[in-house]
Amino acid sequence: MGRQEKIRSMPAPPRSFRFTAEESPGAEKHAVILRLDEYEAIRLADQNGYNHNEAAEVMGISRPTFNRLLNKARGKMAEFLTSGSSLEISGGKVLFGPNVYCCKSCHRPFVVPENGEYCCPRCLGDNIIAARPECHHDCRCCEEEDRRAGQMFHKA
């Protein structure tokens, strides 16, 4: 029996969760799955230029764990770019920052903008709930929490 996976921190979910190569015949047959924590490792190191110690601290994990995540993520990105398959960001135990909500219609997490419009940017639905700490991308875990708490948010 392996060790229990540690929860990693990230401020917000990605804006998009699926990418497909143009006119790729094998794109729907095989999707490369990039976990949320792997996405965050690439974002911190390659987009934001954090060194590995800084990025590990931001994510609340050790530097060796960060290195492993980053290497896995880069390998998956290389597979996506060279194979012509699709890329899906999904899974992994993450703790989102504040102001992250989930749409109960399309099951996507998103950040509520500063203007406070409580509406899903993907489907424009207003049936949203606060995201649970361990959201696994499809937000069905949030629905379960919502049923227990009876807490709903609607746009004003």
Summary of the structure (lengths in Angstrom):
residues: 156
radius of gyration: 16.5
end to end distance: 48.3
largest distance: 48.3
contacts: 447
relative contact order: 0.19
helix: 33%
strand: 17%
